């Protein structure tokens, strides 16, 4: 999603935009090229993923493993980034000659493609002016989510002081496509709920990292996560929240969802603390995601220059004299800022 929505370009230096080329080999040769290789546990052969990684080395500048929610794709030293952090799959390969970082590097999910970008200047309102104290929108696809569903249906919640100030919407199951006939709310309504909520609960799904963490940050809603539940500690992607912790993300980290009510009662009576935390979250998110985008650009440029230097053709000879050799340059020039982010010419393609 971070590529499909061009979010990476909007948060970066402004030198690049990204265009999807679904047909393999259709990316312009003399432009930085990124290969996204998905691994989905239910539907993809691991051997095929490894084959695609090996086959993409000479043709693409950066290879990114996506969709591997259970950290099954181990580092072979020949791909560069991967979604979903795991202590045994991040930084376990070779060392980059650019900055000395061990590969592969963690690449955050970002918001879903369906989540329309939030205008930070006009749409994000102060926590004190928000309609809801907290929200949870989801389906019972994991033990923590089922625990929350049970809690929200209990008299302890429905008859308590927090329920009237909260938005809770739990569907019976998960489907890839939004289907309102099955109880799903539309992406627009979901987005509006986050913009109206002080806190967004982010229980673990298939992986601890979830799109809603980034969507909450976009909307100025404080993410609430847990660190000591067995589902997190025993997940195959070990230490999944380490990138957030290392970057000092000002999220709310509870030990377990059993601590939720006590924390929320405290927050409901401490508007100053909530307001300060909201500001810290929005500032941290902008800084963190911009850093991700700019570091990715530097690595992409470094790899692109390496590929071009390897692929320089021998100069042709005209009447026995070597002809001048011209290397293609990235196209595109400066353009005016659109909205709150710069997006200038120069396109990077990927598959």
C-alpha positions in Angstrom: 0.0 0.0 0.0 2.8 2.4 0.8 3.9 2.1 -2.9 0.4 1.9 -4.4 -0.8 5.1 -2.8 2.5 6.9 -3.7 2.8 7.7 0.0 6.5 6.9 -0.1 7.0 9.6 -2.7 5.0 12.2 -0.7 7.0 11.5 2.4 10.3 11.5 0.7 12.6 14.1 -0.8 10.2 14.9 -3.7 12.6 13.6 -6.3 10.6 10.5 -7.1 7.1 9.2 -7.7 6.4 5.5 -8.0 4.3 3.8 -10.7 3.1 0.2 -10.6 4.0 -2.0 -13.6 2.2 -5.3 -13.2 3.8 -7.0 -16.1 7.3 -8.3 -15.3 10.0 -6.5 -17.3 8.0 -3.5 -18.3 9.8 -1.1 -16.0 12.0 1.5 -17.8 15.5 0.1 -17.7 17.2 3.5 -17.1 15.1 4.3 -14.0 15.4 2.9 -10.5 13.5 -0.3 -10.3 12.0 -2.1 -7.2 10.7 -5.6 -7.2 8.0 -6.4 -4.7 7.8 -10.2 -4.1 4.8 -11.3 -2.0 4.7 -14.3 0.2 1.3 -15.3 1.5 1.2 -18.4 3.7 -2.1 -19.7 2.3 -1.4 -19.2 -1.3 2.3 -19.0 -2.2 5.1 -21.6 -2.5 8.2 -20.6 -0.5 10.4 -22.1 -3.1 8.8 -19.9 -5.8 9.6 -16.8 -3.6 13.2 -17.8 -3.3 13.4 -18.4 -7.1 12.0 -15.0 -7.9 14.4 -13.3 -5.5 17.4 -15.0 -7.2 16.0 -14.2 -10.7 15.5 -10.5 -9.9 19.0 -9.7 -8.8 20.4 -8.5 -12.1 17.2 -6.7 -13.2 16.1 -4.8 -10.2 17.9 -2.4 -7.8 15.9 -3.1 -4.6 14.0 -6.3 -3.7 11.3 -6.2 -1.1 9.6 -9.2 0.5 6.0 -8.4 1.3 3.1 -10.1 2.9 5.1 -12.6 5.0 3.1 -12.2 8.2 4.7 -15.2 9.9 8.3 -14.6 9.0 8.7 -17.7 6.9 11.1 -16.1 4.3 14.5 -16.2 5.8 17.3 -13.9 4.7 19.4 -15.4 1.9 21.5 -12.2 1.7 20.1 -11.3 -1.7 17.0 -9.2 -0.9 17.2 -5.8 0.7 13.9 -5.0 2.6 11.1 -6.9 4.1 7.7 -6.1 5.6 7.1 -7.4 9.2 9.9 -7.4 11.7 11.3 -10.5 13.2 14.5 -10.8 15.2 15.6 -13.8 13.1 14.7 -12.3 9.7 15.8 -8.7 10.0 19.5 -7.7 9.7 20.6 -11.4 9.4 22.1 -11.2 5.8 24.9 -9.3 4.2 26.1 -5.7 5.0 25.1 -2.8 2.7 28.1 -1.0 1.3 26.2 2.3 1.5 25.7 2.7 5.2 27.0 -0.5 6.7 23.5 -1.7 7.7 22.8 -5.4 7.8 20.2 -6.5 5.3 17.4 -7.0 5.0 16.0 -3.8 6.5 12.6 -3.5 8.0 10.0 -1.8 5.8 6.8 -0.5 7.6 3.4 -1.3 6.3 2.0 2.2 6.3 -1.8 2.8 5.9 -3.9 0.7 3.6 -4.5 1.9 0.0 -8.2 2.3 0.9 -7.4 4.7 3.7 -7.5 8.2 2.1 -4.6 10.4 3.1 -5.4 12.8 6.0 -4.7 16.5 5.6 -2.9 17.2 8.8 -3.6 20.9 8.7 -7.4 20.8 8.2 -8.6 17.4 9.3 -6.8 16.5 12.5 -8.5 18.1 15.5 -7.4 18.2 19.1 -8.1 15.2 21.3 -10.3 17.2 23.6 -12.6 18.0 20.7 -13.1 14.4 19.6 -16.3 12.6 19.9 -15.0 9.2 21.0 -12.5 8.3 23.8 -11.6 5.0 22.0 -12.5 2.9 19.0 -12.1 -0.7 18.0 -13.1 -1.9 14.5 -12.3 -5.4 13.6 -13.1 -9.1 13.3 -12.2 -11.9 15.7 -9.3 -13.3 13.7 -7.0 -13.8 16.7 -7.1 -14.6 20.4 -6.7 -10.9 21.6 -9.5 -9.8 19.2 -11.8 -12.5 20.5 -11.0 -11.5 24.1 -11.9 -7.9 23.3 -15.1 -9.0 21.6 -16.1 -10.9 24.7 -15.2 -7.9 26.9 -17.1 -5.4 24.9 -20.2 -7.6 25.0 -20.0 -8.0 28.8 -22.0 -6.0 31.4 -18.7 -4.8 32.8 -18.3 -2.8 29.6 -21.9 -2.1 28.4 -22.9 -0.8 31.8 -19.7 1.0 32.5 -18.8 4.6 32.1 -16.6 4.2 29.0 -19.1 2.6 26.6 -21.1 5.7 25.8 -17.9 7.5 24.8 -16.5 4.7 22.6 -17.1 3.3 19.1 -16.9 -0.5 19.0 -17.8 -2.4 15.8 -16.9 -6.1 15.6 -17.9 -8.3 12.7 -18.3 -12.1 12.7 -15.5 -12.8 10.3 -12.9 -11.4 8.0 -13.2 -10.9 4.2 -10.7 -9.3 1.9 -13.3 -7.1 0.2 -15.4 -4.7 2.3 -19.0 -6.1 2.3 -21.5 -4.0 4.2 -24.0 -6.8 4.0 -21.8 -8.8 6.3 -21.5 -6.0 8.9 -18.5 -4.2 7.6 -18.3 -0.4 7.7 -17.1 1.5 4.7 -13.5 2.8 4.5 -14.8 6.3 4.7 -16.7 5.7 7.9 -13.8 3.9 9.4 -11.5 6.8 8.6 -14.0 9.2 10.1 -14.2 7.1 13.3 -10.4 7.3 13.7 -10.4 11.1 13.1 -13.1 11.3 15.9 -11.2 9.1 18.4 -8.6 9.9 21.0 -7.3 6.3 21.1 -7.4 3.4 18.6 -7.1 -0.1 19.9 -4.6 -2.2 17.8 -4.9 -5.8 19.0 -2.8 -8.4 17.2 -4.2 -10.0 14.0 -2.2 -12.4 11.9 0.8 -10.3 12.8 1.3 -7.8 15.6 2.1 -5.0 13.1 -1.2 -3.8 11.5 -2.3 -1.2 9.1 -4.4 0.4 11.7 -1.4 1.5 13.7 -0.3 3.8 10.9 -3.9 4.8 10.1 -4.4 5.9 13.7 -1.2 8.0 13.5 -2.4 9.5 10.3 -5.7 10.5 11.9 -4.0 11.9 15.1 -5.5 9.0 17.2 -3.1 7.4 19.7 -2.5 3.7 19.0 -2.9 1.3 22.0 -0.9 -2.0 21.8 0.1 -4.8 24.2 3.6 -6.2 24.8 3.3 -9.1 27.3 0.5 -11.2 26.0 1.4 -14.8 24.9 0.1 -14.1 21.3 2.8 -11.4 21.0 5.6 -13.2 22.9 5.1 -16.5 21.0 4.5 -15.1 17.6 6.8 -16.5 14.8 7.8 -12.9 14.1 9.8 -12.3 17.3 9.9 -8.8 18.7 7.6 -7.4 16.1 7.3 -4.0 17.8 11.0 -3.6 18.1 11.2 -0.9 15.3 8.6 1.2 17.2 10.3 0.7 20.6 13.7 1.5 19.1 12.3 4.6 17.5 10.7 5.7 20.8 7.2 5.7 19.4 4.9 7.5 21.9 2.2 4.9 21.6 0.4 3.4 24.6 1.9 0.0 25.4 -0.1 -2.0 27.9 1.0 -5.4 29.3 -2.3 -7.0 28.3 -5.9 -6.0 27.3 -6.8 -6.7 30.9 -5.2 -3.4 31.7 -7.4 -1.5 29.2 -10.2 -0.3 31.5 -7.9 1.0 34.2 -5.8 2.9 31.7 -8.8 4.4 29.9 -10.4 5.6 33.2 -7.1 7.4 33.9 -7.0 8.9 30.4 -10.6 10.0 30.5 -9.9 12.1 33.6 -6.6 13.6 32.3 -7.2 15.7 29.2 -3.8 17.4 29.4 -1.9 14.1 29.3 -3.9 12.9 26.3 -3.4 16.2 24.4 0.3 16.1 24.9 0.5 12.5 23.8 -1.5 13.2 20.7 0.9 15.9 19.7 3.9 13.6 20.3 2.3 10.8 18.2 1.6 13.0 15.1 5.1 14.6 15.3 6.8 11.2 15.7 4.8 9.7 12.8 5.7 12.4 10.4 9.4 12.2 11.3 9.6 8.4 11.3 7.9 7.9 8.0 9.9 10.6 6.3 13.1 9.0 7.6 12.0 5.7 6.2 11.2 7.2 2.8 14.5 9.2 2.6 16.6 6.2 3.6 14.9 4.1 1.0 15.6 6.7 -1.7 19.3 6.8 -0.8 19.6 3.0 -0.9 17.6 2.9 -4.2 19.9 5.5 -5.8 23.0 3.7 -4.6 21.8 0.4 -6.0 20.7 2.0 -9.3 24.1 3.6 -9.8 25.7 0.2 -9.2 23.5 -1.4 -11.8 24.1 1.3 -14.4 27.9 1.1 -13.9 27.7 -2.7 -14.5 25.6 -2.2 -17.6 27.5 0.5 -19.4 27.8 -0.7 -23.0 31.1 -0.6 -24.8 31.2 2.6 -27.0 30.5 2.0 -30.6 33.1 2.7 -33.2 32.5 5.1 -36.1 35.1 4.9 -38.8 37.6 3.4 -36.4 37.0 6.2 -33.8 35.1 5.5 -30.5 31.8 7.3 -30.5 30.7 9.4 -27.6 28.9 7.4 -24.9 25.8 8.9 -23.3 24.1 7.5 -20.3 20.4 8.0 -19.8 19.4 10.2 -16.9 16.3 10.0 -14.8 13.6 12.1 -16.2 11.5 14.7 -14.6 12.1 18.0 -13.0 10.8 20.1 -10.2 7.1 20.8 -9.8 5.1 22.8 -7.4 4.2 21.3 -4.1 0.7 19.8 -4.1 -1.1 20.0 -0.7 1.2 19.4 2.2 3.8 17.2 0.5 6.2 17.7 -2.5 6.0 15.3 -5.4 8.4 16.1 -8.2 9.1 14.4 -11.5 11.3 11.3 -11.9 9.5 8.0 -11.7 10.7 4.8 -10.2 9.0 1.6 -11.5 8.7 -1.7 -9.7 6.9 -5.0 -9.8 
